[in-house]
Amino acid sequence: MTKVILKVFLIIFLSGNLFASDIKDDDYKFEITLPSGWSEPKIQEAEKKDAISYSINRFDEKSAILILAFKVNNIKDLTDFVWTIEKDVTLNIPQKDSEVYLKFDEGYYDGMQMFYSDDNFRESIYYFRTKYTDTNSNFAYVVRFITPKDALSEKMKTEIKEIADSFKPVQ
């Protein structure tokens, strides 16, 4: 009987970790979908309740995601936001791979994306901001993918792109 209970427990535990999961944060107004193989996020919110971070790792340790979300009163200047994040010493962002950012605009939010590299890692960082003109409640986001260079296969690049494409600020 004990073995049966243990097997049922293991099946339930493992099945929860093998399937895709959706993260939706109602306070910071975003959602993202992770495929199977990613851990539950470690979440830390600032004391002032104006910023939050999510740290998520692949079970095989081939990549990690850091999501930062900030509550801002006005529409944040996207270029200034990117510059501020890139210069933040605590984030230890490596050197940019180029000077040309990929820019995108989805109406109520827009963003920029850049690749960064050092000797060991390749990072893909997406910057987003909401553009609500009828409210004093806007948000700015960083979605950072950190991958060891030796783990950066085409499959991993595709997975990172799919996860990044699933990130959406929600109204």
LUMRO-687118 format. One record per atom (N, C-alpha, C): residue number from 1; x, y, z. Coordinates in Angstrom, 2 decimals, decimal comma. Layout:
<bapa NUM <X Y Z>>,
...
! end
This chain:
<bapa 1 <0,83 -1,20 0,00>>,
<bapa 1 <0,00 0,00 0,00>>,
<bapa 1 <0,87 1,26 0,00>>,
<bapa 2 <1,92 1,24 0,78>>,
<bapa 2 <2,82 2,38 0,84>>,
<bapa 2 <3,46 2,64 -0,52>>,
<bapa 3 <3,82 1,57 -1,23>>,
<bapa 3 <4,43 1,73 -2,55>>,
<bapa 3 <3,45 2,34 -3,54>>,
<bapa 4 <2,19 1,96 -3,46>>,
<bapa 4 <1,17 2,51 -4,35>>,
<bapa 4 <1,00 4,00 -4,09>>,
<bapa 5 <0,91 4,38 -2,84>>,
<bapa 5 <0,76 5,79 -2,48>>,
<bapa 5 <1,97 6,58 -2,95>>,
<bapa 6 <3,15 6,03 -2,77>>,
<bapa 6 <4,37 6,69 -3,20>>,
<bapa 6 <4,39 6,87 -4,72>>,
<bapa 7 <3,97 5,84 -5,46>>,
<bapa 7 <3,94 5,94 -6,92>>,
<bapa 7 <2,94 7,00 -7,37>>,
<bapa 8 <1,77 7,03 -6,76>>,
<bapa 8 <0,76 8,03 -7,12>>,
<bapa 8 <1,29 9,43 -6,83>>,
<bapa 9 <1,92 9,60 -5,69>>,
<bapa 9 <2,49 10,89 -5,33>>,
<bapa 9 <3,55 11,32 -6,34>>,
<bapa 10 <4,42 10,41 -6,73>>,
<bapa 10 <5,47 10,72 -7,71>>,
<bapa 10 <4,89 11,09 -9,06>>,
<bapa 11 <3,87 10,37 -9,49>>,
<bapa 11 <3,23 10,68 -10,77>>,
<bapa 11 <2,62 12,07 -10,74>>,
<bapa 12 <1,92 12,40 -9,68>>,
<bapa 12 <1,30 13,72 -9,55>>,
<bapa 12 <2,38 14,79 -9,51>>,
<bapa 13 <3,42 14,59 -8,73>>,
<bapa 13 <4,50 15,56 -8,60>>,
<bapa 13 <5,21 15,78 -9,93>>,
<bapa 14 <5,58 14,69 -10,59>>,
<bapa 14 <6,32 14,80 -11,84>>,
<bapa 14 <5,47 15,36 -12,97>>,
<bapa 15 <4,20 14,99 -13,01>>,
<bapa 15 <3,35 15,49 -14,10>>,
<bapa 15 <3,17 16,99 -13,99>>,
<bapa 16 <3,16 17,52 -12,81>>,
<bapa 16 <3,05 18,96 -12,63>>,
<bapa 16 <4,27 19,69 -13,14>>,
<bapa 17 <5,41 19,02 -13,15>>,
<bapa 17 <6,64 19,65 -13,60>>,
<bapa 17 <6,94 19,40 -15,07>>,
<bapa 18 <6,21 18,54 -15,73>>,
<bapa 18 <6,52 18,18 -17,10>>,
<bapa 18 <5,69 18,93 -18,13>>,
<bapa 19 <4,61 19,52 -17,74>>,
<bapa 19 <3,73 20,17 -18,69>>,
<bapa 19 <3,93 21,67 -18,69>>,
<bapa 20 <3,53 22,30 -19,77>>,
<bapa 20 <3,65 23,74 -19,91>>,
<bapa 20 <2,88 24,44 -18,79>>,
<bapa 21 <3,35 25,63 -18,46>>,
<bapa 21 <2,66 26,39 -17,43>>,
<bapa 21 <2,51 27,84 -17,87>>,
<bapa 22 <1,43 28,44 -17,43>>,
<bapa 22 <1,18 29,84 -17,69>>,
<bapa 22 <1,43 30,62 -16,42>>,
<bapa 23 <2,11 31,73 -16,55>>,
<bapa 23 <2,30 32,64 -15,43>>,
<bapa 23 <1,50 33,88 -15,76>>,
<bapa 24 <0,62 34,25 -14,85>>,
<bapa 24 <-0,17 35,47 -15,03>>,
<bapa 24 <-0,08 36,27 -13,74>>,
<bapa 25 <0,40 37,49 -13,84>>,
<bapa 25 <0,52 38,36 -12,68>>,
<bapa 25 <-0,51 39,48 -12,83>>,
<bapa 26 <-1,55 39,43 -12,00>>,
<bapa 26 <-2,63 40,41 -12,09>>,
<bapa 26 <-2,22 41,78 -11,56>>,
<bapa 27 <-1,27 41,82 -10,62>>,
<bapa 27 <-0,83 43,11 -10,07>>,
<bapa 27 <0,09 43,86 -11,03>>,
<bapa 28 <0,94 43,12 -11,73>>,
<bapa 28 <1,89 43,74 -12,65>>,
<bapa 28 <1,46 43,59 -14,11>>,
<bapa 29 <0,29 43,04 -14,32>>,
<bapa 29 <-0,40 43,01 -15,62>>,
<bapa 29 <0,42 42,40 -16,75>>,
<bapa 30 <0,86 41,15 -16,55>>,
<bapa 30 <1,51 40,45 -17,66>>,
<bapa 30 <1,23 38,96 -17,56>>,
<bapa 31 <1,47 38,29 -18,69>>,
<bapa 31 <1,38 36,84 -18,73>>,
<bapa 31 <2,46 36,31 -19,67>>,
<bapa 32 <2,86 35,07 -19,40>>,
<bapa 32 <3,88 34,41 -20,21>>,
<bapa 32 <3,63 32,91 -20,10>>,
<bapa 33 <3,92 32,19 -21,16>>,
<bapa 33 <3,75 30,74 -21,18>>,
<bapa 33 <5,11 30,07 -21,28>>,
<bapa 34 <5,33 29,10 -20,41>>,
<bapa 34 <6,57 28,32 -20,42>>,
<bapa 34 <6,27 26,90 -20,86>>,
<bapa 35 <7,08 26,35 -21,75>>,
<bapa 35 <6,89 24,94 -22,12>>,
<bapa 35 <7,34 24,04 -20,98>>,
<bapa 36 <7,17 22,76 -21,13>>,
<bapa 36 <7,62 21,83 -20,10>>,
<bapa 36 <9,13 21,93 -19,95>>,
<bapa 37 <9,62 21,58 -18,78>>,
<bapa 37 <11,05 21,58 -18,54>>,
<bapa 37 <11,55 22,78 -17,77>>,
<bapa 38 <10,65 23,66 -17,34>>,
<bapa 38 <11,05 24,86 -16,60>>,
<bapa 38 <10,53 24,77 -15,16>>,
<bapa 39 <11,30 25,33 -14,24>>,
<bapa 39 <10,95 25,29 -12,82>>,
<bapa 39 <9,85 26,29 -12,50>>,
<bapa 40 <9,28 26,12 -11,34>>,
<bapa 40 <8,36 27,13 -10,82>>,
<bapa 40 <9,17 28,39 -10,54>>,
<bapa 41 <8,60 29,57 -10,77>>,
<bapa 41 <9,39 30,79 -10,57>>,
<bapa 41 <9,63 31,10 -9,09>>,
<bapa 42 <10,79 31,67 -8,84>>,
<bapa 42 <11,08 32,26 -7,53>>,
<bapa 42 <10,73 33,74 -7,67>>,
<bapa 43 <9,85 34,21 -6,81>>,
<bapa 43 <9,30 35,56 -6,95>>,
<bapa 43 <9,73 36,42 -5,77>>,
<bapa 44 <10,20 37,64 -6,09>>,
<bapa 44 <10,55 38,61 -5,05>>,
<bapa 44 <9,94 39,95 -5,43>>,
<bapa 45 <9,22 40,54 -4,49>>,
<bapa 45 <8,61 41,85 -4,74>>,
<bapa 45 <9,28 42,89 -3,85>>,
<bapa 46 <9,45 44,09 -4,38>>,
<bapa 46 <10,03 45,19 -3,61>>,
<bapa 46 <9,10 45,59 -2,48>>,
<bapa 47 <9,68 46,11 -1,41>>,
<bapa 47 <8,87 46,52 -0,26>>,
<bapa 47 <7,80 47,54 -0,63>>,
<bapa 48 <8,12 48,44 -1,55>>,
<bapa 48 <7,17 49,48 -1,95>>,
<bapa 48 <6,08 48,95 -2,88>>,
<bapa 49 <6,18 47,67 -3,26>>,
<bapa 49 <5,20 47,04 -4,16>>,
<bapa 49 <5,15 47,72 -5,53>>,
<bapa 50 <6,33 48,23 -5,97>>,
<bapa 50 <6,40 48,88 -7,27>>,
<bapa 50 <7,27 48,13 -8,27>>,
<bapa 51 <7,83 47,00 -7,84>>,
<bapa 51 <8,66 46,18 -8,73>>,
<bapa 51 <8,63 44,73 -8,24>>,
<bapa 52 <8,78 43,82 -9,20>>,
<bapa 52 <8,78 42,39 -8,87>>,
<bapa 52 <9,75 41,69 -9,81>>,
<bapa 53 <10,34 40,60 -9,32>>,
<bapa 53 <11,21 39,80 -10,18>>,
<bapa 53 <10,79 38,33 -10,11>>,
<bapa 54 <10,90 37,67 -11,24>>,
<bapa 54 <10,66 36,24 -11,36>>,
<bapa 54 <11,95 35,61 -11,88>>,
<bapa 55 <12,45 34,61 -11,18>>,
<bapa 55 <13,62 33,84 -11,64>>,
<bapa 55 <13,15 32,43 -11,96>>,
<bapa 56 <13,45 31,98 -13,18>>,
<bapa 56 <12,96 30,68 -13,64>>,
<bapa 56 <14,13 29,96 -14,31>>,
<bapa 57 <14,33 28,71 -13,96>>,
<bapa 57 <15,43 27,92 -14,54>>,
<bapa 57 <14,90 26,71 -15,27>>,
<bapa 58 <15,62 26,31 -16,32>>,
<bapa 58 <15,34 25,02 -16,95>>,
<bapa 58 <15,85 23,94 -16,03>>,
<bapa 59 <15,14 22,83 -15,99>>,
<bapa 59 <15,56 21,71 -15,14>>,
<bapa 59 <16,93 21,17 -15,56>>,
<bapa 60 <17,26 21,25 -16,85>>,
<bapa 60 <18,56 20,76 -17,32>>,
<bapa 60 <19,66 21,83 -17,22>>,
<bapa 61 <19,33 22,98 -16,66>>,
<bapa 61 <20,26 24,09 -16,43>>,
<bapa 61 <20,85 24,67 -17,71>>,
<bapa 62 <20,15 24,50 -18,84>>,
<bapa 62 <20,64 25,03 -20,11>>,
<bapa 62 <20,20 26,46 -20,38>>,
<bapa 63 <19,36 27,01 -19,53>>,
<bapa 63 <18,92 28,38 -19,71>>,
<bapa 63 <18,22 28,85 -18,44>>,
<bapa 64 <18,14 30,17 -18,30>>,
<bapa 64 <17,43 30,78 -17,19>>,
<bapa 64 <16,70 32,01 -17,71>>,
<bapa 65 <15,62 32,34 -17,03>>,
<bapa 65 <14,84 33,53 -17,39>>,
<bapa 65 <14,73 34,41 -16,16>>,
<bapa 66 <14,94 35,70 -16,36>>,
<bapa 66 <14,69 36,69 -15,33>>,
<bapa 66 <13,65 37,66 -15,89>>,
<bapa 67 <12,54 37,80 -15,19>>,
<bapa 67 <11,52 38,77 -15,57>>,
<bapa 67 <11,49 39,84 -14,50>>,
<bapa 68 <11,62 41,08 -14,92>>,
<bapa 68 <11,49 42,23 -14,03>>,
<bapa 68 <10,28 43,03 -14,49>>,
<bapa 69 <9,43 43,41 -13,56>>,
<bapa 69 <8,26 44,23 -13,89>>,
<bapa 69 <8,24 45,42 -12,95>>,
<bapa 70 <7,97 46,59 -13,51>>,
<bapa 70 <7,97 47,83 -12,75>>,
<bapa 70 <6,65 48,56 -12,97>>,
<bapa 71 <6,08 49,06 -11,88>>,
<bapa 71 <4,91 49,93 -11,98>>,
<bapa 71 <5,42 51,36 -12,14>>,
<bapa 72 <4,93 52,04 -13,16>>,
<bapa 72 <5,32 53,44 -13,40>>,
<bapa 72 <4,07 54,27 -13,60>>,
<bapa 73 <4,14 55,54 -13,21>>,
<bapa 73 <2,96 56,39 -13,30>>,
<bapa 73 <2,67 56,81 -14,73>>,
<bapa 74 <3,68 57,24 -15,43>>,
<bapa 74 <3,51 57,74 -16,80>>,
<bapa 74 <4,09 56,74 -17,78>>,
<bapa 75 <3,84 56,98 -19,05>>,
<bapa 75 <4,43 56,13 -20,08>>,
<bapa 75 <5,94 56,34 -20,03>>,
<bapa 76 <6,66 55,27 -19,83>>,
<bapa 76 <8,12 55,31 -19,70>>,
<bapa 76 <8,76 55,47 -21,07>>,
<bapa 77 <9,76 56,35 -21,17>>,
<bapa 77 <10,53 56,47 -22,41>>,
<bapa 77 <11,31 55,18 -22,58>>,
<bapa 78 <11,05 54,45 -23,65>>,
<bapa 78 <11,61 53,12 -23,83>>,
<bapa 78 <13,14 53,15 -23,96>>,
<bapa 79 <13,66 54,08 -24,72>>,
<bapa 79 <15,12 54,17 -24,90>>,
<bapa 79 <15,81 54,46 -23,57>>,
<bapa 80 <15,26 55,37 -22,78>>,
<bapa 80 <15,84 55,66 -21,46>>,
<bapa 80 <15,75 54,45 -20,54>>,
<bapa 81 <14,64 53,74 -20,61>>,
<bapa 81 <14,47 52,54 -19,78>>,
<bapa 81 <15,53 51,49 -20,14>>,
<bapa 82 <15,72 51,24 -21,43>>,
<bapa 82 <16,73 50,27 -21,87>>,
<bapa 82 <18,11 50,70 -21,40>>,
<bapa 83 <18,45 51,95 -21,58>>,
<bapa 83 <19,76 52,47 -21,18>>,
<bapa 83 <19,96 52,27 -19,67>>,
<bapa 84 <18,95 52,59 -18,88>>,
<bapa 84 <19,04 52,45 -17,42>>,
<bapa 84 <19,28 50,99 -17,03>>,
<bapa 85 <18,54 50,08 -17,63>>,
<bapa 85 <18,71 48,66 -17,31>>,
<bapa 85 <20,09 48,17 -17,73>>,
<bapa 86 <20,53 48,55 -18,92>>,
<bapa 86 <21,84 48,11 -19,40>>,
<bapa 86 <22,98 48,61 -18,51>>,
<bapa 87 <22,81 49,77 -17,92>>,
<bapa 87 <23,87 50,36 -17,08>>,
<bapa 87 <23,79 49,91 -15,62>>,
<bapa 88 <22,74 49,21 -15,24>>,
<bapa 88 <22,58 48,76 -13,85>>,
<bapa 88 <23,63 47,69 -13,55>>,
<bapa 89 <24,59 48,05 -12,72>>,
<bapa 89 <25,72 47,17 -12,41>>,
<bapa 89 <25,25 45,88 -11,75>>,
<bapa 90 <24,20 45,93 -10,97>>,
<bapa 90 <23,74 44,72 -10,26>>,
<bapa 90 <23,22 43,65 -11,21>>,
<bapa 91 <22,81 44,05 -12,40>>,
<bapa 91 <22,30 43,07 -13,37>>,
<bapa 91 <23,42 42,40 -14,16>>,
<bapa 92 <24,60 43,03 -14,19>>,
<bapa 92 <25,78 42,44 -14,84>>,
<bapa 92 <25,47 41,98 -16,27>>,
<bapa 93 <24,89 42,86 -17,05>>,
<bapa 93 <24,56 42,54 -18,45>>,
<bapa 93 <25,84 42,65 -19,28>>,
<bapa 94 <26,13 41,62 -20,08>>,
<bapa 94 <27,34 41,67 -20,91>>,
<bapa 94 <27,24 42,70 -22,03>>,
<bapa 95 <28,27 42,77 -22,83>>,
<bapa 95 <28,36 43,71 -23,94>>,
<bapa 95 <27,34 43,36 -25,02>>,
<bapa 96 <26,78 44,41 -25,64>>,
<bapa 96 <25,83 44,23 -26,75>>,
<bapa 96 <26,54 43,60 -27,94>>,
<bapa 97 <25,80 42,76 -28,67>>,
<bapa 97 <26,34 42,16 -29,89>>,
<bapa 97 <26,34 43,13 -31,06>>,
<bapa 98 <25,47 44,14 -31,02>>,
<bapa 98 <25,41 45,15 -32,09>>,
<bapa 98 <24,83 46,43 -31,50>>,
<bapa 99 <24,68 47,43 -32,32>>,
<bapa 99 <24,07 48,69 -31,88>>,
<bapa 99 <22,64 48,83 -32,38>>,
<bapa 100 <22,16 47,84 -33,10>>,
<bapa 100 <20,83 47,90 -33,71>>,
<bapa 100 <19,86 47,02 -32,92>>,
<bapa 101 <18,89 47,65 -32,29>>,
<bapa 101 <17,86 46,93 -31,54>>,
<bapa 101 <16,74 46,51 -32,48>>,
<bapa 102 <16,17 45,35 -32,23>>,
<bapa 102 <14,94 44,96 -32,90>>,
<bapa 102 <13,81 45,69 -32,18>>,
<bapa 103 <13,00 46,45 -32,91>>,
<bapa 103 <11,91 47,21 -32,30>>,
<bapa 103 <10,58 46,64 -32,77>>,
<bapa 104 <9,59 46,69 -31,89>>,
<bapa 104 <8,26 46,20 -32,23>>,
<bapa 104 <7,21 47,05 -31,53>>,
<bapa 105 <6,03 47,11 -32,12>>,
<bapa 105 <4,93 47,91 -31,57>>,
<bapa 105 <3,64 47,13 -31,74>>,
<bapa 106 <2,98 46,87 -30,63>>,
<bapa 106 <1,73 46,10 -30,63>>,
<bapa 106 <0,53 46,95 -30,21>>,
<bapa 107 <0,61 48,24 -30,42>>,
<bapa 107 <-0,52 49,11 -30,07>>,
<bapa 107 <-0,42 49,62 -28,65>>,
<bapa 108 <-0,97 48,89 -27,70>>,
<bapa 108 <-0,97 49,34 -26,32>>,
<bapa 108 <0,35 49,07 -25,60>>,
<bapa 109 <1,26 48,36 -26,24>>,
<bapa 109 <2,62 48,21 -25,71>>,
<bapa 109 <3,60 48,12 -26,88>>,
<bapa 110 <4,84 48,44 -26,58>>,
<bapa 110 <5,89 48,29 -27,57>>,
<bapa 110 <7,15 47,81 -26,87>>,
<bapa 111 <8,21 47,60 -27,66>>,
<bapa 111 <9,41 47,08 -27,04>>,
<bapa 111 <10,61 47,08 -27,95>>,
<bapa 112 <11,70 46,62 -27,36>>,
<bapa 112 <12,97 46,48 -28,06>>,
<bapa 112 <13,62 45,18 -27,60>>,
<bapa 113 <14,49 44,63 -28,46>>,
<bapa 113 <15,19 43,39 -28,13>>,
<bapa 113 <16,63 43,51 -28,58>>,
<bapa 114 <17,54 42,92 -27,77>>,
<bapa 114 <18,96 42,95 -28,09>>,
<bapa 114 <19,61 41,66 -27,62>>,
<bapa 115 <20,68 41,27 -28,32>>,
<bapa 115 <21,52 40,14 -27,89>>,
<bapa 115 <22,77 40,69 -27,22>>,
<bapa 116 <23,22 39,99 -26,19>>,
<bapa 116 <24,41 40,36 -25,43>>,
<bapa 116 <25,25 39,10 -25,25>>,
<bapa 117 <26,58 39,27 -25,19>>,
<bapa 117 <27,45 38,09 -25,03>>,
<bapa 117 <28,69 38,43 -24,21>>,
<bapa 118 <29,19 37,40 -23,54>>,
<bapa 118 <30,52 37,44 -22,97>>,
<bapa 118 <31,18 36,10 -23,31>>,
<bapa 119 <32,25 35,76 -22,64>>,
<bapa 119 <32,97 34,52 -22,98>>,
<bapa 119 <32,14 33,26 -22,76>>,
<bapa 120 <31,22 33,30 -21,80>>,
<bapa 120 <30,50 32,09 -21,41>>,
<bapa 120 <29,02 32,06 -21,77>>,
<bapa 121 <28,39 33,22 -21,89>>,
<bapa 121 <26,94 33,27 -22,03>>,
<bapa 121 <26,51 34,12 -23,21>>,
<bapa 122 <25,35 33,78 -23,73>>,
<bapa 122 <24,65 34,59 -24,73>>,
<bapa 122 <23,30 34,92 -24,12>>,
<bapa 123 <22,96 36,19 -24,15>>,
<bapa 123 <21,70 36,63 -23,56>>,
<bapa 123 <20,84 37,29 -24,62>>,
<bapa 124 <19,57 37,06 -24,50>>,
<bapa 124 <18,58 37,73 -25,32>>,
<bapa 124 <17,67 38,47 -24,34>>,
<bapa 125 <17,63 39,79 -24,46>>,
<bapa 125 <16,84 40,59 -23,52>>,
<bapa 125 <15,78 41,37 -24,29>>,
<bapa 126 <14,56 41,23 -23,82>>,
<bapa 126 <13,41 41,94 -24,38>>,
<bapa 126 <12,98 43,00 -23,37>>,
<bapa 127 <12,75 44,21 -23,86>>,
<bapa 127 <12,29 45,32 -23,04>>,
<bapa 127 <10,90 45,71 -23,54>>,
<bapa 128 <9,97 45,86 -22,63>>,
<bapa 128 <8,59 46,22 -22,99>>,
<bapa 128 <8,15 47,41 -22,15>>,
<bapa 129 <7,19 48,16 -22,68>>,
<bapa 129 <6,51 49,18 -21,88>>,
<bapa 129 <5,08 49,29 -22,37>>,
<bapa 130 <4,18 49,57 -21,44>>,
<bapa 130 <2,79 49,82 -21,83>>,
<bapa 130 <2,65 51,30 -22,17>>,
<bapa 131 <1,62 51,60 -22,98>>,
<bapa 131 <1,40 52,97 -23,45>>,
<bapa 131 <-0,05 53,40 -23,21>>,
<bapa 132 <-0,51 53,27 -21,98>>,
<bapa 132 <-1,88 53,65 -21,67>>,
<bapa 132 <-1,93 55,16 -21,45>>,
<bapa 133 <-2,70 55,85 -22,27>>,
<bapa 133 <-2,79 57,31 -22,15>>,
<bapa 133 <-3,94 57,74 -21,24>>,
<bapa 134 <-4,88 56,85 -20,99>>,
<bapa 134 <-6,07 57,21 -20,22>>,
<bapa 134 <-5,94 56,87 -18,73>>,
<bapa 135 <-4,73 56,55 -18,28>>,
<bapa 135 <-4,53 56,18 -16,88>>,
<bapa 135 <-3,13 56,57 -16,44>>,
<bapa 136 <-2,94 56,68 -15,16>>,
<bapa 136 <-1,60 56,94 -14,60>>,
<bapa 136 <-0,95 55,65 -14,15>>,
<bapa 137 <-1,39 54,54 -14,69>>,
<bapa 137 <-0,86 53,24 -14,30>>,
<bapa 137 <-0,29 52,53 -15,53>>,
<bapa 138 <1,03 52,62 -15,68>>,
<bapa 138 <1,72 51,95 -16,77>>,
<bapa 138 <2,76 51,01 -16,20>>,
<bapa 139 <3,35 50,21 -17,07>>,
<bapa 139 <4,32 49,20 -16,63>>,
<bapa 139 <5,49 49,16 -17,60>>,
<bapa 140 <6,64 48,78 -17,07>>,
<bapa 140 <7,83 48,52 -17,89>>,
<bapa 140 <8,35 47,15 -17,48>>,
<bapa 141 <8,84 46,39 -18,46>>,
<bapa 141 <9,25 45,00 -18,22>>,
<bapa 141 <10,59 44,70 -18,87>>,
<bapa 142 <11,30 43,77 -18,25>>,
<bapa 142 <12,50 43,18 -18,83>>,
<bapa 142 <12,29 41,67 -18,80>>,
<bapa 143 <12,48 41,02 -19,94>>,
<bapa 143 <12,44 39,56 -20,00>>,
<bapa 143 <13,81 39,14 -20,53>>,
<bapa 144 <14,60 38,55 -19,64>>,
<bapa 144 <16,01 38,26 -19,91>>,
<bapa 144 <16,24 36,75 -19,95>>,
<bapa 145 <16,77 36,28 -21,07>>,
<bapa 145 <17,12 34,87 -21,24>>,
<bapa 145 <18,64 34,74 -21,18>>,
<bapa 146 <19,14 33,92 -20,27>>,
<bapa 146 <20,58 33,72 -20,09>>,
<bapa 146 <20,89 32,27 -20,40>>,
<bapa 147 <21,75 32,05 -21,40>>,
<bapa 147 <22,04 30,69 -21,85>>,
<bapa 147 <23,55 30,51 -22,01>>,
<bapa 148 <24,12 29,44 -21,44>>,
<bapa 148 <25,54 29,16 -21,70>>,
<bapa 148 <25,74 28,97 -23,21>>,
<bapa 149 <26,84 29,50 -23,72>>,
<bapa 149 <27,08 29,41 -25,17>>,
<bapa 149 <27,10 27,97 -25,66>>,
<bapa 150 <27,62 27,05 -24,85>>,
<bapa 150 <27,68 25,65 -25,30>>,
<bapa 150 <26,32 24,96 -25,30>>,
<bapa 151 <25,29 25,61 -24,75>>,
<bapa 151 <23,94 25,03 -24,73>>,
<bapa 151 <23,01 25,72 -25,74>>,
<bapa 152 <23,54 26,67 -26,50>>,
<bapa 152 <22,70 27,48 -27,38>>,
<bapa 152 <22,52 26,81 -28,74>>,
<bapa 153 <21,70 25,79 -28,76>>,
<bapa 153 <21,38 25,07 -30,00>>,
<bapa 153 <20,25 25,78 -30,73>>,
<bapa 154 <19,98 25,35 -31,95>>,
<bapa 154 <18,85 25,91 -32,70>>,
<bapa 154 <17,53 25,64 -31,97>>,
<bapa 155 <17,43 24,47 -31,37>>,
<bapa 155 <16,23 24,13 -30,60>>,
<bapa 155 <16,05 25,09 -29,42>>,
<bapa 156 <17,15 25,40 -28,73>>,
<bapa 156 <17,08 26,32 -27,60>>,
<bapa 156 <16,71 27,73 -28,08>>,
<bapa 157 <17,29 28,17 -29,18>>,
<bapa 157 <16,95 29,49 -29,74>>,
<bapa 157 <15,46 29,56 -30,07>>,
<bapa 158 <14,93 28,50 -30,65>>,
<bapa 158 <13,51 28,45 -30,99>>,
<bapa 158 <12,65 28,51 -29,73>>,
<bapa 159 <13,04 27,77 -28,70>>,
<bapa 159 <12,28 27,77 -27,45>>,
<bapa 159 <12,29 29,16 -26,81>>,
<bapa 160 <13,44 29,80 -26,80>>,
<bapa 160 <13,54 31,15 -26,23>>,
<bapa 160 <12,63 32,10 -27,00>>,
<bapa 161 <12,65 32,03 -28,30>>,
<bapa 161 <11,81 32,91 -29,13>>,
<bapa 161 <10,32 32,65 -28,86>>,
<bapa 162 <9,93 31,39 -28,73>>,
<bapa 162 <8,53 31,06 -28,45>>,
<bapa 162 <8,10 31,60 -27,09>>,
<bapa 163 <8,96 31,46 -26,09>>,
<bapa 163 <8,63 31,98 -24,76>>,
<bapa 163 <8,52 33,50 -24,82>>,
<bapa 164 <9,50 34,14 -25,46>>,
<bapa 164 <9,47 35,61 -25,57>>,
<bapa 164 <8,21 36,08 -26,29>>,
<bapa 165 <7,84 35,38 -27,35>>,
<bapa 165 <6,63 35,75 -28,10>>,
<bapa 165 <5,36 35,56 -27,28>>,
<bapa 166 <5,40 34,70 -26,27>>,
<bapa 166 <4,22 34,47 -25,43>>,
<bapa 166 <4,04 35,56 -24,37>>,
<bapa 167 <5,09 36,34 -24,11>>,
<bapa 167 <4,99 37,39 -23,10>>,
<bapa 167 <4,08 38,50 -23,61>>,
<bapa 168 <3,11 38,87 -22,79>>,
<bapa 168 <2,19 39,94 -23,16>>,
<bapa 168 <1,81 40,75 -21,93>>,
<bapa 169 <1,93 42,08 -22,01>>,
<bapa 169 <1,26 42,89 -20,99>>,
<bapa 169 <-0,25 42,73 -21,18>>,
<bapa 170 <-0,98 42,62 -20,13>>,
<bapa 170 <-2,44 42,46 -20,23>>,
<bapa 170 <-3,12 43,71 -19,70>>,
<bapa 171 <-4,24 44,04 -20,33>>,
<bapa 171 <-4,96 45,25 -19,95>>,
<bapa 171 <-5,89 44,99 -18,81>>,
! end
